[in-house]
Amino acid sequence: MPPSAKPSSAPPPQELPAPSYPAIESLLEATPAEDVRALFAPVKEGLAGLKGPKVEVGKKAQVALAHAEQLLELLVDTRERLIAEAKGAKGRK
């Protein structure tokens, strides 16, 4: 009879650090919402003007840019909502 293998106790998983994006945070805090929304406009224009073999790469970049723009828009909307809630809470005392 083979010796029974002792179940090894696995160490508990370590907690991952909370993600932090200081560059994005500082951009959102210091820049007006309209400027943040217009941030990708020059890049979009440049990608739209691509010709030749770079068109396919440009299309992929446009898709990625659209996703990034959606995420940034969500952050801007959240920031505006939090600011509005903070201003509204001050008057309720």
C-alpha positions in Angstrom: 0.0 0.0 0.0 1.5 3.4 -1.0 2.0 5.9 1.7 -0.9 8.3 1.8 0.0 11.8 0.7 -0.5 14.4 3.3 -2.7 17.2 2.0 -0.6 20.3 1.9 -2.2 23.3 3.3 -2.0 26.0 0.7 -1.2 29.5 2.1 -4.1 31.9 1.9 -4.2 34.0 -1.2 -2.6 37.4 -0.8 -4.8 40.5 -1.3 -4.0 42.4 -4.5 -3.3 46.1 -4.1 -6.0 48.4 -5.2 -5.3 49.7 -8.7 -4.3 53.3 -8.9 -4.1 55.4 -11.9 -2.7 58.8 -10.7 -2.2 60.2 -14.3 -5.9 59.7 -15.1 -7.0 60.9 -11.7 -5.0 64.1 -12.1 -6.3 64.6 -15.6 -9.9 64.3 -14.5 -9.5 66.5 -11.5 -7.6 69.4 -13.3 -9.3 69.4 -16.7 -12.8 70.7 -17.4 -15.3 68.0 -18.6 -15.6 69.6 -22.1 -11.8 69.4 -22.6 -11.7 65.8 -21.5 -14.5 64.9 -23.9 -12.6 66.7 -26.7 -9.4 64.9 -25.9 -9.6 62.2 -28.6 -10.9 64.5 -31.4 -7.4 65.1 -33.1 -6.5 61.4 -32.9 -9.8 60.4 -34.5 -9.2 62.9 -37.3 -5.7 61.5 -37.9 -7.0 57.9 -38.0 -9.8 58.9 -40.4 -7.2 60.3 -42.8 -5.1 57.1 -43.0 -4.7 55.5 -46.5 -3.1 52.5 -47.9 -2.0 49.5 -45.8 -2.4 51.4 -42.6 -6.2 51.5 -42.9 -6.7 48.2 -41.2 -4.5 49.2 -38.3 -6.3 52.5 -38.1 -9.7 50.7 -37.9 -8.4 48.6 -35.0 -7.1 51.7 -33.3 -10.4 53.5 -33.8 -12.2 50.6 -32.0 -9.8 50.8 -29.1 -10.1 54.5 -29.0 -13.9 54.3 -28.9 -13.6 51.9 -25.9 -11.2 54.2 -24.1 -13.5 57.2 -24.9 -16.5 55.4 -23.4 -14.5 54.6 -20.2 -13.3 58.1 -19.9 -16.8 59.5 -20.4 -18.0 57.2 -17.6 -15.3 58.6 -15.3 -16.3 62.2 -16.2 -20.0 61.5 -15.6 -19.2 59.9 -12.3 -17.0 62.8 -11.3 -19.8 65.3 -12.2 -22.4 63.3 -10.3 -20.2 63.1 -7.2 -19.5 66.8 -7.3 -23.3 67.5 -7.7 -24.1 65.2 -4.8 -21.5 66.8 -2.6 -22.9 70.3 -3.3 -26.4 69.1 -2.6 -25.5 67.4 0.7 -24.0 70.7 2.1 -27.3 72.5 2.0 -29.3 69.8 3.9 -27.9 70.5 7.4 
